[in-house]
Amino acid sequence: MPEQTESESRKLLSRLQAALAEAGEGQERLDRITHLIADSMGTEVCSIYLLRDADTLELCATEGLAPESVHVTRMRMGEGLVGRVASRARAINTANAPAEPGFRYMPETGEERFSSFLGVPIQRLGERLGVLVVQSKDEREYSGDEVYALEVVAMVIAEMTELGAFLGEGAALSPRHQAQVMFRGTCGQEGAAEGRVYLHEPRVVITKPIAEDPDAELTRLREAVDELRVSVDQMLSNASTGDKEQVQVLEAYRMFANSRGWMRRMEEDIARGLSAEAAVEKEQSTARARMETVPDAYLRERLHDLDDLSNRLLRLLTGQGTETGAQMPEAPVLVARNIGPAELLDYGRSLKAVVLEEGSVGSHAAIVARALAIPLIINAKRITTEALNGDPILVDGDQGIVHLRPEDTVATAFRDKMAMMAAAQERYASIRDKAAETLCGTVVSLHMNAGLMADLPSLPSSGAEGVGLFRTELQFLTRNTVPKRGELAALYARVMDAASGKRVVFRTLDIGSDKVLPYMKPTDEPNPALGWRAIRVGLDKPGVMRMQLQALIRAANGRPLTVMFPFIAQFDEFTRARDHLLREIDREAALGHPLPSELEIGAMLETPSLAFAPRHFFELADFISIGGNDLKQFFFAADRENERVRRRYDSLNVSFLTFLEQIVHRCDDTDTPLSFCGEDAGRPIEAMCFAAMGLRALSMRPASIGPVKSLLRRVDLREVRSVVNEARATGAQSVRPAVMEWFRQQG
């Protein structure tokens, strides 16, 4: 690259820095920027378009187009050449703009006189903020160096936009971080909460994107990269040799940290006028852009590694650690791109809600959020780039909606909804100690799901008759090593103590699929939900299962013990697992240890195949619990992690209800106790229909017991069954419309 080009590029950035440093209102600053870019690049036109909202670009400043078109000309994402630059996040460089596909003529701007067009996106780490455009009358295609120079300037404008340089009095655009924003995500855990934003990992703020002394910036970059390399080497030396997955990630980090190409590109960016941190962020933005377009999962993961490494380097350069000194506000709502289960448990019940940009309904974070009974919304795209610490926030986990900096009318309506929920909770509290007895005299047993010691205080207050499911995998998921038998025995004993004699159903380790242990080598499976998981892992790795069964027997210490094996797909899996438990009973007896006073051994029916098991299975099992979440996804062949299909199938579908009815009949025939465990059990209408089909025990999250009990106590199941049967007779696909219409008629 010629020295003259480098000098011109630095000169342009230097002039830009001076323009931004001058006093003036936001609009004045943008006007100065467009003038100096047009002057420096020798073009007749320079224009800046910024996003007013997620879909609308507005001309906010121009040199060369009609001044009266500023803040008047608007276009949608993808509309015209400017809209195409914004939607594709890629430059368009053409000598003959009117001949380009998608060209849109904006008569108010007077741009028909200009033939050549160069537009580059204004973006920061994948967040699209606007478009920077230069135009000329003569037909010419801009050189690679000119494109690069404009991209660098666009990046500086993005940083200034993020810092609010164009806001305030005389603003060039509406204050982005003051306006109300609504995010629509996916419900990971139901519930509603009002609070203040607490960022899990605040983004790095670059206050000086332009280099005053390129040589000094090169030195800063090289020193920071050296420090980064040392830290990665140190992490590698400390990594457990048995943890191949962790070692592979760190090896990838080391490869990127020592990449000559990565270093060379950042050095070139500094030579062209960027500061060290701006050069790092420019390369990080490139990696983010590639992540969105690369179809290969392995390559996406490697680009994610580079993105994470860039964050580490930026924190070294800026001195901005993950701990910024920001105090956790009252009623904190945690906002993060993603978070691990151990980190979420560290926050515990101090949080009012959690909002994530990424994640899935079956992620570790979702599992912990459900255990903590706090609302969780996932896939709330771009919220970490919009939210600031302390921002007021409303989280509607039922609808999957987040209101950031809500207007008064929105906040008032939300508070009214929460007040109604609180009043309902008071009503539920009044029937806490009463049975869930319907008007026809049918009694339905309601139990709660749990997974942490912190859940157990909810047992008496919820009105649950016991713990229908205690998930034992959380103690494995939140640790870096396998827990010891003594630790598990002590924990399970505390769970039984806290239950105060009420029945606790311990589900043995349910790992695999979406629950991968940090210290367990992941298996490369095309469909993990149908792969090596739950009881399949336990039977293939009997050492861990034996250790857990021993811990459960010792925790009982002479008290009743109830054990349930997950994901049983065929009869022999249950008999083998049951034999393991009985052998451990014999071994404990031989050691002289106290044995459980009563022992119940059950199975989770989560695959349709088990419903058709031999009669002997139903006779041998002490109880069966329908695992509704998995059974539904396998029944409909609809992945519950896939948002495109999981909501397509209704739990009140006639086929599904008929299948549940068949299971009820098989269990009735052998006098085998049957329960339904899952999210649908905690939804009052579904619970009512399940009870009408013959289910007499339901297990759900503690907060759902009140609403379900309240409804059951107000209905006659014979009437509900009649409505269901009539709907089935009409050939309806789902009984929900008929049931809801009957429900409305009942008032």
N, C-alpha and C positions, 0 to 999 in steps of 0.2 A: 504494500500500500504506500503510495507516494507521500512524502513528508508534507507537501502542500495540502493534500486532502485532510490529513490529520490536523493540521493547523487551522484550516477553515472550520472543521467540525468543532474543535475546541473553542474557536472564536465565537461560533454561533451559540454554544452552550454558555460561554462566559457572558455574552450579551444577554442571554436569557436569564442568567442568574442576576445580573444587574437590574433587569426589568422587574424581576420578582422582588428584589430587595427595596425598590423604590416605594415610597409611600403612595397610597392610592386605594381606591375602592376596588372591589372584585372585578367589575366590568372594565374599569380602566386598565387593570393588569392584563386581562385577556386581550383587549384591544392593542396594547403595546406588544404583546407576544405575536399576534398575527402580523403586525406591521414589520417587526424585526425579522421574522422568518421569511416573509415575502422579499424583503430587502436583501437578506443574506443569500437566499437561494436564487435571486433574480427571476422571480415569478410575479405575474400580475395579481394573482389571487392567493390568499391563505385564509382558510376558514376553520373554525373549531365548532364541532357539533358535540353536545353533551346529552347524556340520557336523562330525560325528565323522570321517566319511570322505566320499568323493565322492558317496555316495548316501544317507547317513543323517543326519537332523537330531535333535538332542537338546535337550530343555528344560534349559537351564543355569542359569536364574535366573528368579524370578517374584515379583511383588507382586500378591496377590489370588487366585491359584490355590492348590491344595493344596500346601503345602511338601514333602510326602512324594513328590510327583510329579517333583521336580527330580532330574535324572540318571536318572530311571526312564522317563519318557515319551519315546519315540522314534518317528520316522516316516520313511518313504522320501521321496525327492524326488518331487514331484507328488502326494503323498498328503495329502488334507485341504486346507484353505485355506492353512495354513502351508506345506505342501509345494508348493502351486501357486505361491505367492509366490516361493519359492526357485527352482523350475524355470523359471518364466517371467521371473524377475528384474524383476517389475513389481508395483506396489502393488495390494492389494485393499482396497476401502473399501465396506462394506455395513452397512446399518441392521439387517438380519435375517440373521445368519450361518447359522442352521440351514436357511434356505430356499435358500441358495446351492448351485449344483451342485458336487458333490465334497466337501461338508462332511463331516467325520468327527468323531464324538463320542468324546472320550477320557474315560471315566468316572473315571479316577483323579485327574483334574485338578479336577473340580467346576466345569467351565466351562459347564455347561448353564444356569446362571443368567444368563449374559451374552448379550445379543442383538447389540449392535453390535460390529463388528470392523474394525480397521485394521491391516494388516500391510504392512511395507515391507522390501525386501531389504537385508541387510547385505553390501555388496560393495565391492571395491576394484579399479578398472581392469578390470572384467569378471570378476574372480575372485569367485565366490560364497562367502561365509563363513557366512551364516546369515540369520535373519529376526527383526525387531523388531516386536512386536505390542502394541497397546493394545485393551482391551475395556471395554464399559460395559453396565449392566443395561438402561438405557433405549434405545429404538430411535432412533438418530440416525446420520446420515451425517456424517462428519467434514469440516470445511471444507478448502478448498484450502490455506489457510495452515497448518492443523494437519497436513495431509499433508506439506507442505514441511518444517515444523519437525521432524517425525519422520524424514524422509529425511536431513536434515542431521545429526541425532543418530546415525542409523544409520551415516552415513559416518564420524563421529568414532569410533564403536565399532569400525568396520572398521580404522581406523588403529591404534587401541589394540590390537586383536587381532593385527595384523601386527607390532606392536612387542613383543608378548608381555606386555602389561599384565595379562593374566588367567592367566598361567602361574606356575610356581614352586610353592612350598609352598602347600597349600590351593588348588591350581589349579582353575579352573572348567571346564577342558577339558584334554585331553591336549596336551602340547607339540607343536605342528604341525611345528616345525623341528628336532625331535629324533627323531621316529618314522620308521621305515622307510617309504619310499614306492616303489611300483613304477609305472613309466610304460611304456605299450605304444605304440610308434611304428611307423615303417616303415623297413626297411633301405635306406639309401642307399649303404652300402659295408660289406661283410662284415668280420668280425674281432671280437676280444674285447679288452677293456682294463680295467684297474683303476687308479684314480687318485683325484685330488682335484678338486673343482669349481673352475673359474676362469671367472667370469662375464665375458662379452665387454663388456656394458654394464650394470653394476649398477643396479638400480632406485633411483629417488629415494626417500629415506625422509623422511617428514614428521613431525617430532617435536612440532610445536605446531600442531595443527589448529584450535584455537580462538583467536579474536582477543581480545587484552587491550585493544587500542586500535584500534578500527575505522578511525579517521582515519589513523593511522600505517600500517595495512595497505593502505588505498586508495593512499596515497602510494607505498608499496613496489611495489604492483602496477603503477601507472602508469609509474613509473621503469623497471621491468623490461620492460614492454611497449614503451616508447620505445626501450630498448636493443635489444630484439628486432627492432623495425622497422628500426633503423639497420643491424643485422647482415644482415637479409634484403636490404635495398637494396644493401648492399655486395657480397653474393654475386651479386646480379643484375648489378651493374655489372662484376663480374669474370668472369661467365659468357661463354662463347664464343657469339657471335651465330649461329654455324653449328650449335650444339647446341640445336636447337629443343626437344627433349624436356626437357633440363635447364632451359631458360628457362621452359617451361610449368609445371614443378613449382615453380620459384621464384616465378612469377607467382601460382600458387595460394597459396603461403605468404604472399606479400604481401597478397593479398586477405583471407585469414583474419586476418593480423596487424593489418589496418586495419578489421576488421569491427566495426561499432558494436554489433551484437547480441551478439557474443561478449563484448565489453568490458562491455556493460551487465549481462549476466547475472552475470558475475564480480563486478562492483561490488555488485549486489543480494545476492549470496551473502555478501560481506563485511559488508554492512549488517545481515544477519541473524545475524552472529556468527562467521563462519569467518575463518581467517587467509587471507592472500593465496594461499599455495601450496595450501591446502585448497580454495579457490574455483576455482583452475585445475584441480585434480584432479577436482573435481566435474563440471566441464564436459567434462573428458577422459573420465570414466567414461560420460557421456551419449553422447559420440561413439563410444566403444567398443561400447556397447550397440546403437547404431544400425547399426554396421558388420556386426553379426551377423545383422541382419534385412533389410538393404537388398539386393534382388536385383540391382540395376543395378550392373555392374562399374565404370562411370565414377564413380558416386556413392560407392561403397565406397572407391575410390582417393582421392577428395577427402576423405572422412572420415579416411582413413589419413594424409593430409597434415596435417589438423588435429590428429590424435593425435601426430604427430611434432613439430609446432610446439609443442604443449603440453609435451612433454618438454623442448624447448629452453628454454621459459619457466620450467619448474620448476627446471631447472639454474641458470638465472640467479638465481632467487629464493632457492634454498637454498645456492648456491655449490658444489653437488655436481657436479663434472665427470664425464666418462666415465672419467677417471683418478682413482681413489679412493685410490691409494697402496697398494692391496692387492698383496702380493707374489705372483708366480706360484708356485704350490706345485710340489713335485716331482711328476712324473707327472701333469701338468695335463690335465684333460678340459674342453674348452671348451663352455660352455653359453650359448646365445644364442637370441633370438627368430628371427633370421635373420642372415646375414652375406654380404658380397660376396666375390667370388673374390680380389681384391687383398688384402683384410683377412686372409683365411684364409691366403694365401701368406705374409703378413708373419709369422704365427705359425710357419709351416713345420712341419718334422718334430719340433719340440719338443713338440707335442701328442700325447697318447696316443689321443684320440678326440674326436669332435665330436657334440654333441647339440643339435638345433634344434627349436624349437616349430613352425616353419613349414617352407617349402621343398618341393622335389619331387625325384624320383629323377633328373631331367634338369637340375636347376638348376646354375648356375655353381658354387655351393659343392660340390655333389655331384661335379661333374666334377673340381674341384681335389682334393677328398678322395680320390677314386679315384687321381688322379695321385700324391698323397702317400702312398697306401696306408695310410690311417688309417681306422679304423672310423667310420662316420657313421650316426646315426639321425635321421630327420626326423619331423615331426608328433608330437613328444612334448608334447602339450598341457599347458600350465600349469607346465612345469618351471621356468621362470625366476621364477615367483612362489613356488616352493617351495624352490629350491636357494639355498644361501648359499656364499660363497667358502670353500673349504677343506673342504666336506662330502665325506666318502668316497662314491665312486660306482663302480658296476660297469656296463660297457657291453657288451651282447651284441648285436653288429651282425648276427649270423647270424639271431637270432630277433626283432630289433627291440625288445629289452627293455632298460630302464634300471632299475637298483636304486640308489636314493638312500638314503644312510645305512643300508646293509644290515645285517641281523642276522648274528651270527656263523655260524649254520648256512648261510645263503645265501652269505656270503662264502667259507666253506670249500668248499662245493660248486662255486662259481665258480672258485676257485683250482685245484681238482682238474681241472676242465675245461681250464683254461689250461695246467696241467702236462702233461696228455695231449697238448695241441696242441704244446707245446714238445718233448715226446719224439718226436712224429711228425715235427717239423721236423728233429730230429737224424737220424732215419731217412732223411728225404728228402735231407739233406746227403750221406749216404753213397753215394747214387746220382746225385749232381749231374753227374758227368762221364760217366755212362753213357747210352747211347741209350735212347729210349723204344721198345724192341723188345718186341713181344708174344711169347707162348709159341709162336705159329704163325709167327714170323719176320718179321712185318710191322713196319716202322719208321715211326713217326709223328713228324714234325718239330714241336717245341714252341717257340713264339716268345713274346716278351713284348710287352705294350702299354705305351706310354710317352707322355709329353706334356711333361715337364720335364727339364731337365738333371739334376735331383736323382734322377730315375729310373734313370739310366744305371749308377750303381754296382751296381744290382741285377742287371745283365746277367750278369756272371761268377758271382756267388753263387747265382743262381736256377737255373742250368743251362740257361738259354734258348740257343737256337742263333742268335738274332738278334732284332731288333725287328720284329715283324710289323705294327705300327701305331704310327707316331709322329704324335700329334695336334698339328697345327701351330696350331690356333686358340687355344690357351691363351695364347700370347704376344700375341694380339690382344685376348682377353677381359679381361686383367688390366691393360690400359693405357687411358688417357684419350684417346690419339691413335693414329693409324695408325703402326705401327713402320716405321722406315726400312729400305730394302733392305740397306744395309751392316750394320745391326744384326742383321737376320735371317740374312744370309749368315754372319756371325761365329758366331751361335748354332748354325746347322745344321752348320757346320764343327766346332764343339766336340762336337756330338752324334756326328758321324762319328768324330772322334778318340777319344771315350770308348768307342765300339763296337769299337775296335781291329780293324777289318777285317771284322767281322761285318756281315751285311746289315741295312740299316735301310730300312724302307718308309715314306716320307714321304707322309702323306695331305694333300692340299692343303686349303685353308681350308674348314672345314665349319661354316658359321654359318647363322643363321636358325633357325626353329622355336623350341626352348628356349634357343638360344645367340644372344642379341642383343648386338651390340657396343655399349659405352657411347657411342661417338661416331657410331653409325649410326642414322639415323632409323628407328624401328620401323614396320613396315607393319601396318595394321589388317586382319588376316586372320581369318576365322572359324575356320579350322583350320590353324594355322601348320605343324604336322607334315607337312601335305600341300601346303604353300605354297611361297613363294619362299625357297629355302634351298640351301645347299651348292653343287653345280655350277651350279645355275640362277642363283645370284647371281654366280658367277665368270664365266659366259658373258655375262651382262647387264652386268657391270661388269669388263670385261677388263683395265682398268688395274691393279687390285689383283692379279689373277691373274698378269699378266705380271711384275709386280714380284716376286711370290713365286717364280715359276719362275726368274727371273734369279738370285735369291738362292740357290736350290737348286743351280743349275748352277755358280755361282761358289764355293759352299761345297764342292762335290765336288772342284774344283781338280784334275781329272785322275783322280779315283777313281771307282769304280762308283757310279751314282746310280739309285735306284728311286723312282718317283713313282706315286702311286695317286690317282685322281679319285673323289670320294665321290658317292653318291646318283645314279648313272647310271640313268635310267629307260628310255632308248631309245638305239639304236645311234648316231644322229647326234650326240648329246651327247658321246659318247666320242670320235668322230672329230674333232669341233670342238675339244675340249679337247686331244686328242693333237696336232692341227695347231698349236695355240698353242705347245705345248712344243717341237715340232720347229722352228717359226719362231724361237723364242728360241735354240735350239741354233745355227741358221744365223747369227743376229745376233751371238752371242758369238764364233763362229768368225771372222766378218768383222772383229770388233774385236780379233782376235788373242788372245783369252782361251783358256786351256786348257779342253778339253771332257772330259766324263766318259769314262773308258776303256770303260765299258759303260753302256747306258741301257735300263732296263726301264720300260715304261709299262703300268700296270694299272688295273683298275676295281673299285669296290665294288659287289657285287650286293646291293642293299638293297630293291629293289622286285620283286615277282613278275614284272612285265612283262619285265625284262631276261633272265629265264631262258628266255624264248621269242623272244629276239632272233635275227636271221638268223645262219646258220653263220659268215658272214664276220666277225661281231663276235668270236666265240670264236677264230677264226684270227688276228685282228688284235691282240687283247689279249695282252700278254706273260704276264699272270697275272690271276687273278680272286680276290677275297677276299669271301666271303659276310659281309655285315654283319648278324650274327644278331639284334641288338637291334631294329633297324628292320624287317628282313625279317619277323620274328615278329609285330610289331604290325600290319603291313600284310597279312600272310597271314591273320591271324585277325580283322582289322578291330577290334582292341582296343588303345586308346590306352595306351601304357606309363606315362603320367602319371596314369592313372585307376585308383585303387586298387580300385574296384568291379569292374573287368573284367580288369585286367592279370594277375592271378593265376588267372584262370579257365581259361586255356589252357596246356596242357602242351607243353614243347619235345619231349617224346617221344610226342606225338600221332601216330597212324599217318599222318594226312594230311600233316603237316609233314615227317616222316621220308621219306615217299614222294617229296615234292617235292624234298628235299635229294638223294635218290638220283637223281632225274632230272637235276639240275644236275651231279652227279658224272659221269653217263653222257655228257652233252653235252661236258663238258670232256675226258673220256677220249677221246672220239671225235676231238677236234682236238689232243690232247696239250697242252692248256692247263693249266698249274699252277693248283691250286685250294686255297684255305685257308678256314678258318672263324674269324671274329674276333667276339668278343662275350662277354657274361657266361657264357653256357652253355658255352662252350669251356673255361672254368675250373672247371666242376663235373664231378668225376670220372665219375659215372655217365653224364651226358650226353656227355662227351668219348668215353667208351668206345663208346657207341652210334653216335656220329657216325663214329668210326673204323671200326666194323663196317659202316656204310653206304658206306664207300669214301673218306672224307675222310682225307688223309694229312698235313695240316698244320693246326695249331691255334694261335691267338694269344690270349693271356690276360694277366691281371695277374701280376706276378712271383711272388707268394705262392702262386698256384694251380699252378705248374708242378710242384712237388714232389709234391703229392697226385695230380695227373693222371698223371704219369710212373710213380709207384709202382703205381697200379692197372693201367695199361696193361701193365706188365712182368709182371703176375701173371695175365693172362687170355689165352685163345685166342679171337681175333676170329671164328673160324669157328663156335665154340659160341655166342657172343653173337649172331651173325647168324642162326643157327638158331632161337634163342629169339625174336628179333624177328620172323622170318618166320612162326613158329608162332602168335605173338600176332596178327599181321596176318591170318592165315588164319581165326582164330576170329571175326573181326569186332570185336575189341576196339577201343575208342576210343583208348587209349594203351597202349604196350608197357611202361610203367613197372612195373605190378604184376608182370607175368611176369618182367621183368628182375631186379627186386628179389628175387623168390622164388628165381630161379636163383642170384643172388648169395649169398643166405643159405645155400643148399644147398652152395655152394662153400666155406663157412666163412670 
